[in-house]
Amino acid sequence: MAETATPYAGSDFTADLAPGSLITQDGQIQWAGLLIGPGTPYAVDRTGLQGWEDLPEYDSSDADRPTSHGAWPGSRYAKPRKVGGTIVLLPDSDEAAPALRALRQALGLLEEERWLTVRLHGELLTVRARIAQRVVPADQGFATQASTRMSIQWLAADPRRYSVLDRTAATAPPQPESGLTWPLVWPLNWGQATSTGDAVAENTGSAPTHPVITFRGPCSVPTVTERVSRRRLRYAIDLAAGDELTVDTANGTVLLNGTASRRHTAMADSSPEELFLLEPGRTELSFRPDESTPDALMTVSWRDAEW
């Protein structure tokens, strides 16, 4: 007799799918290529997820006052986020074996992080995580019907939760106004600049987020400045037409055309890449290369971030 296909046949449950690409309703959890929650054999216990909406633990550099009460407030840095919950396994009798194999594949000790995405009240948030723990009691119900209550815990090295969609802002370098047109007519019209060289990036979340900034040539010494804090990224490099210098501020990388590192071209007045953040709210950025043509471009991409 031919084997009957199941929803698990041919699936790769460790695949790093786009966050939320499998989710269709509230209460569902997508871990890599596995969908958990309503409409699946893997029901979430009524206690839900722990650690998802909580503030992560943090390290503090507060210093006790030696001759007075209290302490001097210092910086606080969040630790990795721990997310866990109880999953109730209730597969149909003919799907018990493939459902268990899917769990073993998805909940293994993977070396690289995958997307863990949760939808609550219509909102999709995601983190990069790895499996930290899988506890599956092999009791009588598990042995006879493959039903059990298992505990799962993920560990996200970056504790911030992100929107699933990228946001972008772009600007060309500043271009001069066209100037007055003769004969003069009152009121005078000085023309309008085709580009101011300024862009606004709005992080609608509650946590600072790291952008990816791409400079496209032709331009010389590409520079971006945050107009309030005056943090700056500035590189002593000439970009020809078609060249792209991509600055990943989260990973601290500066790549020319996606391959060659050019972090060493950072100038003395350039901030460390990891400290160039988009705080919650509006961030005004100025693109000011030393020399450029109207074809040069700066693109900023980011995900809104939540604690």
C-alpha positions as a printed Julia matrix, in Angstrom:
307×3 Matrix{Float64}:
  0.0    0.0     0.0
  1.3    3.46   -0.88
  2.28   5.63    2.05
 -0.13   8.47    2.78
  1.4   11.93    2.63
  1.28  13.98    5.84
  1.7   17.69    6.5
  5.23  16.87    7.68
  6.42  15.06    4.57
  9.36  16.72    2.85
  9.44  19.69    5.22
 12.63  21.2     6.61
 11.75  22.38   10.1
 15.18  23.93   10.68
 14.9   26.15    7.59
 15.49  29.82    8.41
 12.21  31.01    6.88
 11.18  34.64    6.81
  9.8   35.61   10.23
  6.04  35.16   10.45
  5.73  33.67    6.96
  3.76  30.66    8.28
  1.61  32.49   10.85
 -2.06  33.06   10.04
 -3.7   33.86   13.4
 -3.15  35.21   16.88
 -1.51  32.88   19.39
  0.67  31.13   16.84
  4.44  30.79   17.2
  6.78  30.2    14.3
 10.15  28.71   15.12
 12.29  28.37   11.97
 10.11  26.14    9.74
  7.83  24.82   12.52
  4.43  26.33   13.34
  3.12  26.01   16.91
 -0.26  26.94   18.35
 -3.88  27.01   17.12
 -4.48  24.89   14.04
 -1.41  22.69   14.61
 -0.74  19.46   16.57
  1.31  21.56   18.99
 -1.01  23.47   21.32
  0.38  26.15   23.63
 -0.49  25.55   27.27
 -2.85  28.1    28.82
  0.05  29.5    30.84
  1.42  30.82   27.53
  4.96  32.04   26.96
  7.25  33.19   29.73
  9.85  35.85   29.06
  8.31  37.18   25.85
  6.75  40.39   27.19
  9.08  40.65   30.2
 11.98  43.06   30.4
 15.18  41.04   30.01
 17.67  40.8    32.84
 20.46  43.34   32.68
 23.93  44.21   33.92
 24.38  47.57   35.63
 27.46  49.7    36.14
 25.93  51.62   39.08
 28.62  52.58   41.58
 27.87  52.8    45.32
 28.48  56.2    46.89
 31.23  55.69   49.49
 30.26  58.61   51.75
 26.54  58.97   51.09
 23.36  57.0    50.53
 22.61  55.28   47.27
 24.73  55.02   44.17
 25.79  56.87   41.06
 23.63  55.6    38.19
 25.6   53.91   35.43
 24.84  52.24   32.13
 22.53  49.26   31.9
 22.95  46.55   29.27
 20.34  43.86   28.71
 21.32  40.21   28.91
 20.11  37.56   26.43
 16.36  36.98   26.49
 15.03  33.63   27.71
 11.68  32.6    26.24
  9.95  29.4    27.33
  6.65  27.65   27.52
  4.79  24.38   27.73
  3.63  22.75   24.51
  0.86  20.16   24.54
  1.41  17.52   21.88
 -1.9   16.12   20.57
 -1.29  14.57   17.14
 -3.77  12.38   15.26
 -2.93   8.71   15.65
 -1.66   8.36   12.08
  0.51  11.49   12.43
  2.18  10.72   15.76
  5.47   9.45   14.35
  6.03  12.26   11.79
  4.96  14.86   14.36
  7.6   13.57   16.77
 10.26  13.5    14.05
  9.39  17.09   13.18
  9.87  18.1    16.81
 13.25  16.38   17.06
 14.42  18.12   13.91
 13.15  21.57   14.85
 14.13  21.48   18.53
 17.7   20.27   18.2
 20.97  21.91   19.21
 21.42  24.17   16.21
 24.63  26.18   16.02
 23.14  29.2    14.25
 20.19  31.29   15.38
 16.81  31.13   13.67
 13.79  33.44   13.67
 11.37  32.97   16.58
  8.18  34.9    15.82
  5.02  35.37   17.9
  1.72  36.95   16.9
 -0.38  38.53   19.65
 -3.31  40.89   19.07
 -2.43  41.15   15.39
  1.17  42.21   16.11
  4.1   40.16   14.85
  7.39  40.44   16.75
 10.5   38.37   16.19
 13.91  37.56   17.69
 16.93  35.57   16.58
 17.26  32.6    18.94
 18.51  29.08   19.55
 17.01  26.17   21.43
 18.3   26.11   25.01
 16.18  23.3    26.44
 13.72  20.59   25.4
 12.09  18.41   28.05
  9.7   15.69   26.81
  8.38  13.34   29.55
  8.17   9.81   28.12
  5.15   8.86   30.27
  2.34   6.41   29.55
  0.36   8.91   27.47
  3.42   9.59   25.36
  4.14   5.86   24.89
  0.61   4.91   23.88
 -0.79   8.0    22.15
  2.23  10.3    21.62
  0.45  12.9    23.78
  2.53  14.79   26.3
  3.28  18.19   27.81
  6.77  19.29   26.88
  8.82  22.25   28.07
 10.77  24.32   25.55
 13.14  27.22   26.13
 14.79  29.5    23.59
 17.72  31.83   24.17
 18.0   35.05   22.15
 21.48  36.59   22.31
 19.98  39.94   21.23
 17.1   40.48   23.69
 15.3   43.05   21.57
 12.16  42.0    19.71
 11.85  43.32   16.18
  9.12  44.05   13.68
  9.08  41.49   10.88
  9.27  44.11    8.12
 12.28  46.24    7.22
 11.82  49.99    6.99
 13.95  52.22    4.78
 14.81  55.86    4.21
 17.02  57.21    1.44
 18.5   60.48    0.26
 20.86  61.77   -2.38
 23.57  64.28   -1.39
 22.57  67.95   -1.16
 21.94  69.65   -4.47
 22.02  73.44   -4.97
 18.91  75.44   -5.7
 18.41  76.49   -9.31
 18.62  80.19   -8.39
 16.72  83.22   -9.64
 15.15  83.31  -13.08
 15.48  86.46  -15.16
 13.66  88.75  -15.6
 12.91  89.0   -11.87
  9.29  88.74  -10.83
  8.03  89.51   -7.34
  7.82  87.52   -5.1
 11.29  86.19   -5.89
 11.55  82.45   -6.49
 14.97  81.0    -5.79
 13.96  77.57   -7.02
 13.9   74.39   -4.98
 16.77  72.0    -4.26
 16.24  68.56   -5.76
 17.76  67.02   -2.6
 18.57  68.38    0.85
 20.8   65.43    1.75
 18.69  64.8     4.86
 16.59  61.77    5.77
 14.35  60.85    8.72
 14.39  57.35   10.22
 11.56  56.69   12.68
 11.85  53.8    15.12
  8.29  53.31   16.42
  9.36  50.77   19.05
 10.51  51.15   22.66
 14.15  50.04   22.28
 17.05  51.47   20.26
 17.74  49.62   17.03
 20.84  49.2    14.85
 20.44  50.34   11.23
 22.19  49.1     8.1
 23.52  52.07    6.11
 24.49  51.74    2.46
 26.43  54.41    0.56
 26.31  54.19   -3.24
 28.79  55.96   -5.47
 29.99  57.98   -7.14
 31.09  59.89   -4.05
 34.18  60.57   -1.97
 34.45  60.2     1.82
 30.83  59.11    2.46
 29.6   60.58    5.74
 26.38  60.34    7.73
 25.72  62.43   10.86
 22.95  62.11   13.43
 21.88  65.71   13.87
 21.04  65.66   17.61
 23.78  63.54   19.18
 26.29  64.45   16.4
 27.36  60.82   16.17
 29.0   60.32   12.8
 30.12  57.56   10.46
 32.81  58.75    8.04
 35.05  56.7     5.75
 38.15  57.72    3.79
 37.23  55.92    0.59
 36.3   56.86   -2.97
 33.24  55.04   -4.34
 32.96  54.74   -8.1
 29.64  54.55   -9.93
 27.96  51.29   -8.91
 30.13  50.77   -5.82
 28.33  50.22   -2.51
 29.74  50.55    0.99
 27.47  48.74    3.46
 27.75  49.49    7.18
 26.05  46.94    9.45
 26.05  48.74   12.78
 24.8   45.7    14.74
 27.68  43.48   13.63
 30.2   46.31   13.27
 31.06  45.41    9.66
 31.91  47.74    6.78
 31.88  45.93    3.42
 32.67  47.2    -0.06
 30.38  45.56   -2.63
 29.38  42.92   -0.1
 32.77  41.21    0.23
 35.84  43.32    1.06
 36.14  44.74    4.57
 36.77  48.47    4.66
 36.32  49.12    8.37
 39.91  50.31    8.52
 38.92  53.34    6.41
 36.92  54.82    9.33
 38.26  58.29   10.07
 39.31  59.66   13.45
 36.06  61.59   13.93
 33.92  58.53   13.09
 31.98  56.87   15.92
 32.28  53.12   16.6
 29.74  51.43   14.33
 28.12  49.53   17.22
 27.27  52.83   18.97
 25.41  54.29   15.97
 21.81  53.61   17.0
 18.32  54.77   16.1
 16.68  55.67   19.4
 12.88  55.31   19.77
 11.2   58.1    17.84
 12.51  60.21   14.95
 16.18  60.33   14.04
 17.38  62.99   11.6
 20.33  61.93    9.46
 22.47  64.04    7.13
 24.37  62.6     4.15
 27.4   64.79    3.49
 30.13  63.25    1.31
 33.12  65.45    0.52
 32.5   65.14   -3.22
 29.62  63.52   -5.09
 27.33  63.58   -8.09
 23.51  63.58   -8.01
 23.6   59.82   -8.65
 25.13  59.1    -5.23
 22.72  57.73   -2.64
 22.52  56.85    1.05
 19.98  54.2     2.1
 19.15  53.45    5.74
 17.27  50.25    6.64
 16.13  49.11   10.07
 13.52  47.16   12.01
 11.51  48.79   14.79
 12.66  47.31   18.12
 10.8   46.56   21.35
 11.95  45.55   24.82
